[in-house]
Amino acid sequence: MIYASYITLQSPLVAFSVKNDNGNWIVDELYDNGWAYNQDIETGDILLKIDGDCPEQNDQIIKKQLVRTAEDFTFIGKNGEEKTFSVSYVSENEQLFSHLLFPLVYLLLTIYVAIYIYRKQKEELSAFILIQFLLCVALAYGSAGASSRGDIVARIVNGVTLVGCLVLYIQFLRIFLERFQITFISQSNIRNLYSLPIFVFIANIVTYLVPKWKGIHLMLELGIYSFLLILILILFIKNYSKYKDKPGSQAVKLLVFIFVLASCPFTFLYAIPAVLFSKSIMNAEIAVMFIIFIPIGFIYLQLAEKLFDIDYILTRFKYYTVLAFPFSIIISGIIGLCLRESISYKEALLIFTMLFVGNILFLYMKERMDYKNRKYMFSIKGNLQTNMYTFFQKTKDENKVQIVIDRILTEMENTLNVKSATFIEMHRQESTKAWKVYCRSSETFMDLSKLETVDWEYESIGDIFTFSRGFAVVVGSDINVKKIILCDEKKTGTKLKNDEKIWIEMMAYFANVVVENMRLIEGLVEQIDELKLQETNEYPKWLSRLFFALSEKERANLSTDLHDSILQEQLQLLREMDSMYKMVDDQAIKDKLNVMKEQMLDNVHLIRETCMELRPPLLSEQGLKESLHRLIRQTKLRCNFLLYVSIGENINQSKEEELVFYRIFQELLNNAMKHSNAKKVSIDFYQMDQSIVLQYEDDGVGFDLTNEEYPFSSMGLVGIKERIRSIDGQIEITSSKGKGTKVRIEVETEMM
């Protein structure tokens, strides 16, 4: 970079070509990125001297007919007047900035970023490749100025690093995306890609030794560069379509976004036009400045714990593009018509691009500012969203429909500053299909016949209708019934603002959900109240199923909490105890630590067993039979009686029945260990015709069925009875003091 900066500092890029016309070297073309373009030099001028010598003695003119650098020139203009120029940066501040200062600033930024990444993640291979990539980009950018001046060393470095940075980028993507179990590209293909920079190096050497092949190396470099860009996009599309449902898809999207943002200007405004038309739309020095987004984006990607929602950004970008594009076209057209001949197509394109990008950035900033200043913008009475939140807090504990409706009406009156609000139901008549007012919550300010003129059939929740005085909003919608809130006009006499309409729609959806759900809950409560009046202790089967479903959910939650908190803490303590054991030399302390470790291992084992009992891990994955065999093995390790279990083949049952029978097995075995004092327990579980049969028998102490206080009634056999009744099964219990216990369960099931 020091060498390239030195070459760049010697002279601005002159950039004009000449041709030999009967022994005279005539200016053929002035390039708009060079010093000569801004001087009083025109095509057709005759070059007399360059650096004090005749043109025939200058290697640039003899070999390539292209002047890149020089100290002074002498021309003869078309009018025969002699013109002399001294080349300096005095009039080329823009070139000094783009060719020298900005690349140096970018290099310093890249070095800082590389050191930062190395210190944060020096153990990560992806961070190492990322550092190489960033430095390679900085070197490609920094050598471009010296390369454009014809320096062979800078030209070779520029060509190799331009292609090499994309190869390193692909290598970085391969390693980075492995953390998301995404195979971006195979390692063998990466090795093949590393041959491309070597190929570019050889091509530069060959074209330097064979001047007649001038320009081939540039076309080759840009061709390979374009090929690698297309390859990267294809790999992105392929991997995103393959892994779009995995967590890594967001990372892939973000990588695509950064890559497109940084590479599009250089690719589409310089590289591709230069390859296809031998003339670029934008100068490479300007187009390449967008690579500043690469280190910024990759720092975020490499170090961020959570990615921002790229889907949200892209969705907003599409919407803002639709808004910004026509505006930019119109303004660019007006500017073009006003300036006409004094503006080139490149300048017009640049104006459009700046307007387009500026509008999109402005819309993003406006959205951010609107969010920050929302409490000052949308309502003189305060933030409507805050009012909505406050209303939710007030109504969350209510359990009566009418109270909630009254609160909604009061909230609409206060927030919207309307004179009154009324709840109305519209019913469609079967005979005439006309809509009639069915009921209303209070006297209304408006002639309700106006509501009956509206065809409510296709109106949905949140739809607002404005009348000469007031408005109506649909808050409930059925085929033949529409629930409406009718509001008087605002006390100020003004129309509804857009934010107020949005608030009304939100309130309508809230009212619909809450009111309908509360009505269902009220109906459920009424059914339960009726059950209390009946002379029976049995709940309906649907209610038993609900209770058991809630019970299983709580068991699963408790199992997860135990596993994720207490169990993990115990394991961490074990690891710390192992570390402590290695640090001490006193044998007595070591013995005590061993005893404590054994106790903690027992606790860990107990917690794991409890988690498995609360939520059997094999039941959903491998079925009831495997879960029961595991349960039986665990019971045999803990029980002090002989256990005989027979489980039949091909027992057909639903998932709900599998869970019921697993819990019954658990309860019977627990009761046998805790209460039976049995010496032998046998269980038979099989299918007979269209019934599933479970038979339990032990030779324990038994109990008196006529005694309401028999040992395990509360959570034992009573729970088993309820579970069996919830799936329409039959249970028969036989027991007496000192004669053991027999249980027979039979559940009819459909043959599968």
C-alpha positions, 0 to 999 in steps of 0.5 A, a space after each residue: 500500500 505504501 508503494 501504491 500510494 507513492 506511485 499514485 502521489 507522483 501524478 494524477 491519472 491523465 487518461 487520454 488516448 492518441 492515434 498516429 495520423 500521417 506522423 502526427 499523434 492526434 488526441 483520439 479520446 478523453 476519458 472522463 475519469 482523468 486529468 485531461 478531461 477537465 483541461 482545455 484539451 479536445 479530440 483532434 488536438 496534435 500532441 507535440 511533446 510529452 515530458 519534453 520529448 517527442 511522442 515517438 520516444 514515449 513508451 506509453 504512446 508507442 506500446 499502447 497509444 494511451 497516456 496514463 501519467 506525465 509531467 507536462 504536455 504541449 499540444 497544437 489546437 485545431 486553430 493552430 494555437 500551441 498549448 502547454 500544460 503542467 500536470 498536477 493535483 491542483 485541479 484534481 482534488 476529487 481524484 486525489 481523494 478517490 485514488 489516494 485518501 479514501 483507499 488509505 482511510 479504508 485500509 486503516 479502518 480495515 486494519 482496525 476491524 481486523 484487530 478487533 475481530 482477532 481480539 474478540 474471536 481469534 479461536 474462530 477459523 471463520 474470523 481468520 478467513 474474514 480478516 484475510 478477506 477484508 485485507 484483500 479487499 483493502 489491497 484491491 482497492 488501494 492498488 487500483 489507483 497505481 494500477 490505473 497509472 500503468 504500474 505493472 506491480 500494482 496491476 498484478 496485485 490489483 488483478 489477483 486481489 480483485 479475484 482473490 477477495 471473492 474466493 476468500 469470501 466464498 471460503 468465509 461463507 462455507 466456514 461461517 454457515 457451517 455453524 448453522 449446519 449449512 453446506 454452502 460449497 464443498 472444500 474440493 470446489 474451493 480448492 479449484 477456485 483458488 486457481 483463478 487468482 493464479 490464472 489472473 497472475 499469469 495472464 498479467 505477466 503474459 500481457 505485459 511481455 506481449 504488448 499487442 495483447 493489451 486489454 486482454 488481462 482486464 477483460 479476463 479479470 472482469 470476466 472472472 470477477 463477474 463469474 464469481 459474482 454469479 456463482 455466489 448468487 447461485 449458491 445463495 439461492 440454492 442454499 436458501 431454497 434448501 435451508 429456508 426453514 432452518 435458523 441459518 436462513 436469516 444469516 443467508 438472507 443477511 449475507 445476500 443483502 450485504 453482498 448485493 448492497 456492496 457489490 451491485 454498483 461496481 458490478 452493474 455500473 462498471 464491470 458488466 458495461 466495461 465487459 459488454 460495451 467497453 465503456 462503463 456507466 460509473 467510474 470504478 473509483 466511485 462505484 467501489 466506495 460501496 465496499 465500505 458496507 462489507 466490513 461494517 456488515 461482517 463485524 455485525 454478523 461475526 459478533 452479534 448475538 442476535 440478527 436483525 429481522 432482514 425480512 422486515 428490512 426487505 419488505 420495507 425496501 420493496 414498499 419504499 422502492 414503489 414509493 421512491 421510484 416514480 418520484 425519482 423518475 419525475 424529478 430526474 425528468 424535470 431536471 433533464 428538461 431544464 438542463 437539456 444539452 448541458 447534462 449527459 446521460 451519465 449525469 442524469 443516471 447519477 442524479 436519478 440514483 442519488 434521488 432514488 437512494 436518498 428517498 429510500 433512506 429518507 423513508 426509513 428515517 421518517 419511519 424511525 422518527 415517527 416511532 420516536 415522536 409518536 406521542 406528539 404526532 397522532 393525538 392531542 389527547 395523548 398516544 392512542 396506543 397507550 390508551 389501548 394498553 391502559 384499556 386492556 389493563 382495566 378490562 383484563 380481570 372482567 368476566 361479564 360480557 355486558 361490563 366489557 361492552 360498557 367499558 368499550 363504549 366508554 373508552 370510545 367516547 373518551 378517546 375519540 371525544 364523541 358525544 355518545 356510543 351505543 352497541 347495536 345488533 343488526 339481524 337479517 330477516 329470513 323472508 325479505 333478506 333485509 337487515 333490521 335493528 334487533 337490539 340496542 344498549 341505550 337510546 340513540 342520537 340517529 334515526 336507525 332506519 339509516 342503518 337498515 339501508 346498508 347491505 351488511 352481508 359482506 361487511 367484516 370486522 373493523 369496517 367503518 361507515 360514516 354518516 351525516 352525523 356520526 359513524 358505525 364500526 362492525 365489531 362482530 360478524 356472523 352470517 345473519 347477525 352483525 354487531 355494531 358500535 354506533 358513535 355520535 359525531 366528535 364534539 369538535 365537529 371534525 372528521 376522523 383522522 387516519 390514526 383514529 381509524 386505525 385505533 377504531 379497527 384495533 378496538 373492533 377486533 379486540 371487542 370481537 375476540 373478547 366478547 365472543 370468548 367471554 360468552 363462551 366462558 359464561 356458557 361454560 360456567 353456567 354448565 358447571 354451575 348446573 353440575 353443582 346442583 345435580 346430586 352426583 360427584 361425577 364430572 362430565 367426561 369432556 370436563 375430565 378430559 380437560 382436567 387431565 389435559 391440563 394436568 399433563 401440560 403442567 407435568 410437562 412444564 414442571 419436567 422442563 423447569 426441573 431439567 433446565 434449572 435445578 438439574 443444570 445447576 446440579 451438573 454445574 456444581 459437580 463440575 466445580 466440585 471436580 475442579 475443587 478436588 484437583 486443587 486440594 491436597 488434603 486427603 480428608 477434604 478429598 474424601 469429604 468431597 467424594 462423599 458429597 459428589 456421590 450424594 449429588 450424583 444420587 440427586 441428579 439421578 433422582 431429578 432425571 427419573 422425576 423428569 422422565 416420570 412427569 413426561 415419559 420421553 419414549 411415549 411419543 417417539 417409540 410408543 406405549 410398549 417401549 415406555 412400559 418396558 422402561 417403566 417396568 425395568 425401573 420399578 424392578 430396581 426399586 421394588 421389594 416384590 416379584 413383578 410379573 408383567 405380560 404385554 400383548 402384541 398389536 394393541 391398537 389404541 389412540 394417542 390419548 388412550 396410550 397416555 391414559 394406560 401409561 399413567 394407570 400403569 404408573 399409579 398401580 405400580 406406585 401404589 403397590 410399592 407404597 401401600 400393598 406390602 405385597 410379595 408378588 404383583 402381576 399385570 396382564 395387558 392385552 387386546 381381546 377382540 375390540 377391547 383393550 384389557 388390563 388386569 392387575 393382581 397382588 397378594 398384599 394387605 388389601 383394603 375395605 372397599 366399603 370404608 371411604 378412608 381406604 389408603 390411596 383413594 384420593 390420588 390413587 384408584 379414584 384418579 384411575 377411575 376418572 381416567 378410565 371413565 373419560 375414555 368410556 372404559 369400565 373398571 372393576 376393583 376387588 379387594 378385602 382386608 388381608 386378601 390382596 387387590 384385583 383390578 380389571 380395566 376394559 376399554 372398547 376401541 376401534 379395530 385398526 
